[in-house]
């Protein structure tokens, strides 16, 4: 069994301020995981704003440089500079789905032209018939057709339709991995589960692995096989999704679960916000701790004792 994606000790540090007063912010610290080629899954990376989840996704996509560590796709490092041929090879394996579909498409350009470009450049289609067949096949996979979108602009489609077109464009080169960054946050609530179910169908029916970036624990619980919970740049708990979300161990993972609005007595009582003090205290110790593997398959970031040993 071989790995299609290997993220090894990846960190990202941003410089802040001027030359004489420069400081550094650690957006991602020592992140790592592996996705196997023949085991399609939904791997969810969850955390609040500023946790580092989107920065990690951007590094995987090659949209952000890596400060330390390495990322390999199909055994080949993509961390350094790559030429056009290497970049196209990478794009055939890994494709993005961005948060806001209305920003992903030029409002002055017909949306089907993006699909045409992907079919020609990434799939190698040459004739018009090949291009249109590839476009229609990808659109059919997301519940649309070429006839529905051909010649139309982004503003002529709903948010749900446009996001499905974005997913169809990503599917044209038959990638092994989709990196979906908050793909339902800009979609109407009534359509969110349509997109979430579609991502799950891509795993089950097409064998595509989805790296799902979100802050929504409800959809994470519904769709995920594995989960990584990030706090202030660190992975603080990771493992099988049901194991982690049913009984979280790290204080921040507990905080996220406690912050989900309950349905009991909805509208009849005042909801008390979850106490963040314990999670904030744990965050201050993340840099001195390390991930410890538990018997149930999860890994939890634990602080070190005064003698330098990890407090198991």
QUIRA-V585146 format. One record per backbone hydrogen bond with DSSP energy under -0.5 kcal/mol. NH is the residue of the N-H (numbers start at 1). CO is the residue of the C=O. E is the energy in kcal/mol with one decimal. If there is no record, write none. Layout:
((NH/CO/E) (NH/CO/E))
This chain:
((4/35/-2.3) (5/35/-1.7) (6/72/-2.6) (7/33/-2.9) (8/6/-0.6) (8/70/-2.9) (9/7/-0.6) (10/31/-3.0) (11/68/-2.3) (12/28/-2.5) (14/25/-2.8) (16/23/-3.9) (22/19/-0.5) (23/16/-3.0) (25/14/-2.9) (27/12/-1.9) (27/25/-1.0) (28/12/-1.5) (29/233/-2.8) (31/10/-3.0) (33/7/-1.6) (35/5/-2.7) (37/2/-3.1) (39/36/-1.0) (43/41/-0.6) (43/210/-2.5) (44/42/-0.7) (44/226/-2.6) (45/212/-2.4) (46/44/-0.6) (46/228/-2.8) (47/214/-1.1) (51/48/-1.8) (56/52/-2.3) (57/53/-1.9) (58/54/-2.6) (59/55/-1.9) (60/56/-2.0) (61/57/-2.0) (62/59/-0.8) (63/58/-2.6) (64/58/-1.1) (67/11/-1.9) (68/11/-1.6) (70/8/-2.0) (72/6/-2.5) (73/76/-2.6) (74/4/-2.0) (76/73/-1.8) (78/71/-2.9) (87/83/-2.3) (88/84/-2.5) (89/85/-2.0) (90/86/-2.2) (91/87/-2.4) (92/88/-1.3) (93/89/-0.8) (93/90/-1.1) (94/90/-2.6) (95/177/-2.2) (97/179/-2.5) (101/99/-0.7) (103/100/-1.2) (104/100/-1.1) (105/101/-0.9) (109/106/-1.9) (111/152/-2.4) (113/110/-1.4) (114/111/-1.1) (115/111/-0.9) (116/112/-2.2) (117/113/-2.1) (118/114/-1.9) (119/115/-2.3) (120/116/-2.3) (121/117/-2.9) (122/118/-1.9) (123/118/-1.3) (125/119/-2.4) (131/127/-2.3) (132/128/-2.7) (133/129/-2.1) (134/130/-2.2) (135/131/-2.4) (136/132/-2.6) (137/133/-2.3) (138/134/-2.1) (139/135/-2.3) (140/136/-2.5) (141/137/-1.3) (142/138/-0.6) (142/139/-1.0) (143/140/-1.4) (144/139/-2.9) (148/145/-0.7) (149/145/-0.9) (149/146/-0.6) (150/146/-2.4) (152/149/-2.1) (156/153/-1.6) (157/154/-1.7) (162/158/-2.8) (163/159/-2.2) (164/160/-1.8) (165/161/-2.0) (166/162/-2.2) (167/163/-2.0) (168/164/-2.5) (169/165/-2.7) (170/166/-1.8) (171/167/-1.5) (172/168/-0.9) (172/169/-0.8) (174/171/-2.1) (176/93/-1.4) (177/93/-2.3) (178/209/-2.7) (179/95/-2.7) (180/178/-0.7) (180/211/-2.5) (181/97/-2.4) (181/179/-0.7) (182/180/-0.9) (182/213/-2.2) (185/182/-1.1) (186/99/-0.5) (187/184/-1.3) (191/188/-2.0) (192/188/-0.8) (192/189/-0.7) (193/189/-0.5) (195/191/-1.5) (196/192/-2.4) (197/193/-2.8) (198/194/-1.7) (199/195/-2.2) (200/196/-1.8) (201/197/-2.2) (202/198/-2.1) (203/199/-1.4) (204/200/-2.4) (205/201/-3.4) (206/201/-0.7) (206/202/-1.0) (207/203/-0.8) (208/202/-2.1) (209/176/-2.7) (210/41/-2.5) (211/178/-3.2) (211/209/-0.5) (212/43/-2.2) (212/210/-0.8) (213/180/-3.1) (213/211/-0.6) (214/45/-2.1) (214/212/-0.5) (217/215/-0.8) (220/216/-1.9) (221/217/-2.6) (222/218/-1.6) (223/219/-2.2) (224/220/-2.0) (225/42/-2.9) (226/42/-1.7) (227/239/-2.5) (228/44/-3.0) (229/237/-3.2) (230/46/-2.8) (230/228/-0.6) (231/234/-2.7) (233/51/-2.3) (234/231/-2.0) (236/229/-2.6) (236/234/-0.8) (237/229/-1.2) (238/299/-2.4) (239/227/-2.0) (241/225/-2.1) (244/240/-2.4) (245/241/-2.9) (246/242/-2.2) (247/243/-1.2) (254/250/-2.4) (255/251/-2.1) (256/252/-2.4) (257/253/-1.9) (258/254/-2.7) (259/255/-1.4) (260/257/-1.2) (266/263/-1.4) (268/265/-2.3) (269/265/-0.8) (272/270/-0.5) (280/276/-2.6) (281/277/-2.2) (282/278/-2.1) (283/279/-1.9) (284/280/-1.3) (285/281/-0.6) (285/282/-0.9) (286/283/-1.1) (288/285/-1.3) (289/285/-0.8) (289/286/-0.9) (290/302/-1.8) (292/300/-2.5) (294/298/-3.4) (297/294/-1.4) (299/238/-3.4) (300/292/-2.3) (301/236/-2.9) (302/290/-2.5) (302/300/-0.6) (305/309/-4.1) (308/305/-1.9) (311/303/-2.6) (312/310/-1.6))
